[in-house]
Amino acid sequence: MSDDREAPVKVALLGCGTVGGEVTRTLLEHADELAARIGAPVELAGIAVRRPDKHPELPQHLLTSDAGALVESDVDLVVELIGGIEPVRGWLLTALRKGKSVVTGNKALLAEYGAELSAAANESGADLYYEAAVAGAIPLLRPLRESLAGDRITRVMGIVNGTTNFILSAMDSTGASYGETLDEATRLGYAEADPSADVDGYDAASKAAILASLAFHTRVTAADVHREGISGINSSDIAAARRLGRTVKLLSICERVENEDGSESVSARVHPVMIPRGHQLAGVGGAMNAVYVEAAAAGELMFYGQGAGGAPTASAVLGDLVSAARNRVAGGRGPRESAHAALPVRPMGRTPTRYHISLDVADRPGVLAQIAQVFAVHDVSIAAVRQRDKHSTASLVVVTHSAPDAALRATVDEISKLDVVREVVSVMRVEGEES
Ligand SMILES: NC(=O)c1ccc[n+]([C@@H]2O[C@H](COP(=O)([O-])OP(=O)(O)OC[C@H]3O[C@@H](n4cnc5c(N)ncnc54)[C@H](OP(=O)(O)O)[C@@H]3O)[C@@H](O)[C@H]2O)c1
């Protein structure tokens, strides 16, 4: 039962589409339960949408197209589910500066302007919550920010984009091309009409920036994240991975790396990776998300669930809304963002990675020695070599040990120019144990 002696917490909802619609439904249908959990009723004071006339399903007296005025009105809490940078950034800064807590699922905004929003929240004592911005329904940011705050996180690695995971999983199970699978994903509603934010890795890079910032107490922006998408992946890459007992995933990888002088840096990157089929992330199929965390004391942790969709994402938004409203009722605030470690971000070229390289080479003596010489020149050591893959044009497959990414790239570049190399069939980074 609600405690109606408490003044209601007045909420402004900006955006009422896929996620906002579900948030509204819960706020209206489960008002009593939410009030009991918060200790005060939640009053939905207004809903801003772009086209109010297109929303006959919503209480008409709450609708407005003027999100700015709604933020300035007498509300305590702003829930932003519009997306994009401007004009949303201005509205949220206004809210925070006026001491109104903000709940948002806007990864692009947080990955670029997280520091500015966080500073505004700190100055006024308001809360800034954004669990929905990474991995939809999965409680992930709160564990990083709160549950693991006393531990030392060394790595956060995961599948945080459902569209690309759907495409890669389907390519793996059907053998279809990238283009055919993208068409199918679009037809089924897993890919947007313009899929570039997903397939080119921008969405995953924003999420990697948010994860790295929280995990390593360091401000990391989307521009700091090395980004490669999946549009260059072809059926022969997938087939090569399969023959090695591996599968291809688009991973966001955030790591604490040790520098030569013993100090530390942060590395954050998004790119396709071959992982062993027995790896925890290999079995994550379709549009699901999963994130694997390694911490010094906690060891290995795995978070898995629905990374998108109206209801799953609304679950994360409502959890944040309840927290922010509880803080308001209790007169406190949630944990502040901490960027105290301020570790430098290591450029991709200096980040240690491992490569899997499939080559079509001339069949004559001395070829292997010539290729091995190029690896030696770039100080890249070879972990495994396989010759003659009768299932493809590749006659030589090399898996390297860990080396700086720039050295690996330079090695591939030079090998591709050798006259004994007819074709570089596939090049991909690998993670996990050697197979
Ligand atoms: N969808 C997901 O699965 C998911 C998952 C995680 C995070 N998110 C994040 O959640 C946010 C919302 O996503 P969504 O999928 O719900 O988006 P959506 O379905 O496109 O809804 C956007 C809403 O914003 C409204 N809007 C757009 N411009 C506006 C403006 N200038 N003033 C007022 N209202 C405006 C739209 O109004 P109209 O309805 O009138 O067009 C619509 O109601 C985004 O930041 C997204 O990245 C989404």
The ligand as a Tripos MOL2 file, in Angstrom:
@<TRIPOS>MOLECULE
LIG
   48    52     1     0     0
SMALL
NO_CHARGES

@<TRIPOS>ATOM
      1 N1         14.6690    0.4470  -27.8210 N.am      1 LIG1
      2 C1         15.5250   -0.2270  -27.0650 C.2       1 LIG1
      3 O1         15.5090   -1.4630  -27.0360 O.2       1 LIG1
      4 C2         16.5380    0.5040  -26.2330 C.ar      1 LIG1
      5 C3         17.4360   -0.2330  -25.4330 C.ar      1 LIG1
      6 C4         18.3550    0.4470  -24.6270 C.ar      1 LIG1
      7 C5         18.3710    1.8190  -24.6390 C.ar      1 LIG1
      8 N2         17.5070    2.5090  -25.4490 N.ar      1 LIG1
      9 C6         17.6010    3.9640  -25.4510 C.3       1 LIG1
     10 O2         16.3620    4.5090  -24.9880 O.3       1 LIG1
     11 C7         16.1090    5.7320  -25.6690 C.3       1 LIG1
     12 C8         14.7420    5.6460  -26.3380 C.3       1 LIG1
     13 O3         14.7330    4.5870  -27.2730 O.3       1 LIG1
     14 P1         13.3720    4.0990  -27.9830 P.3       1 LIG1
     15 O4         13.7330    2.8710  -28.7300 O.co2     1 LIG1
     16 O5         12.2640    4.0340  -27.0020 O.co2     1 LIG1
     17 O6         13.1310    5.2970  -29.0140 O.3       1 LIG1
     18 P2         11.8270    5.5850  -29.9080 P.3       1 LIG1
     19 O7         10.9220    4.4130  -29.9270 O.co2     1 LIG1
     20 O8         12.3080    6.1310  -31.1980 O.co2     1 LIG1
     21 O9         11.0750    6.7540  -29.1110 O.3       1 LIG1
     22 C9         11.5720    8.0620  -29.0590 C.3       1 LIG1
     23 C10        10.5340    8.9480  -28.4180 C.3       1 LIG1
     24 O10        11.0800   10.2650  -28.3180 O.3       1 LIG1
     25 C11        10.1040   11.2020  -28.8000 C.3       1 LIG1
     26 N3         10.8090   12.3830  -29.3190 N.ar      1 LIG1
     27 C12        11.6880   12.4450  -30.3400 C.ar      1 LIG1
     28 N4         12.1320   13.7140  -30.4990 N.ar      1 LIG1
     29 C13        11.5110   14.4530  -29.5530 C.ar      1 LIG1
     30 C14        11.5340   15.8240  -29.2140 C.ar      1 LIG1
     31 N5         12.3100   16.6940  -29.8720 N.pl3     1 LIG1
     32 N6         10.7630   16.2520  -28.1850 N.ar      1 LIG1
     33 C15         9.9730   15.3770  -27.5100 C.ar      1 LIG1
     34 N7          9.9110   14.0580  -27.7830 N.ar      1 LIG1
     35 C16        10.6710   13.6030  -28.8010 C.ar      1 LIG1
     36 C17         9.3450   10.4650  -29.8650 C.3       1 LIG1
     37 O11         8.0940   11.1070  -30.0800 O.3       1 LIG1
     38 P3          7.0140   10.4930  -31.1270 P.3       1 LIG1
     39 O12         6.5150    9.2460  -30.4840 O.co2     1 LIG1
     40 O13         5.9620   11.5190  -31.2250 O.co2     1 LIG1
     41 O14         7.7560   10.2530  -32.3760 O.co2     1 LIG1
     42 C18         9.2270    9.0730  -29.2160 C.3       1 LIG1
     43 O15         8.1310    9.0220  -28.3420 O.3       1 LIG1
     44 C19        17.2880    5.9540  -26.6240 C.3       1 LIG1
     45 O16        18.2680    6.7310  -25.9970 O.3       1 LIG1
     46 C20        17.8090    4.5450  -26.8390 C.3       1 LIG1
     47 O17        19.1810    4.5290  -27.1910 O.3       1 LIG1
     48 C21        16.5970    1.8870  -26.2300 C.ar      1 LIG1
@<TRIPOS>BOND
     1     1     2 1
     2     2     3 2
     3     2     4 1
     4     4     5 ar
     5     4    48 ar
     6     5     6 ar
     7     6     7 ar
     8     7     8 ar
     9     8     9 1
    10     8    48 ar
    11     9    10 1
    12     9    46 1
    13    10    11 1
    14    11    12 1
    15    11    44 1
    16    12    13 1
    17    13    14 1
    18    14    15 2
    19    14    16 1
    20    14    17 1
    21    17    18 1
    22    18    19 2
    23    18    20 1
    24    18    21 1
    25    21    22 1
    26    22    23 1
    27    23    24 1
    28    23    42 1
    29    24    25 1
    30    25    26 1
    31    25    36 1
    32    26    27 ar
    33    26    35 ar
    34    27    28 ar
    35    28    29 ar
    36    29    30 ar
    37    29    35 ar
    38    30    31 1
    39    30    32 ar
    40    32    33 ar
    41    33    34 ar
    42    34    35 ar
    43    36    37 1
    44    36    42 1
    45    37    38 1
    46    38    39 2
    47    38    40 1
    48    38    41 1
    49    42    43 1
    50    44    45 1
    51    44    46 1
    52    46    47 1
@<TRIPOS>SUBSTRUCTURE
     1 LIG1         1 GROUP 0 **** ****
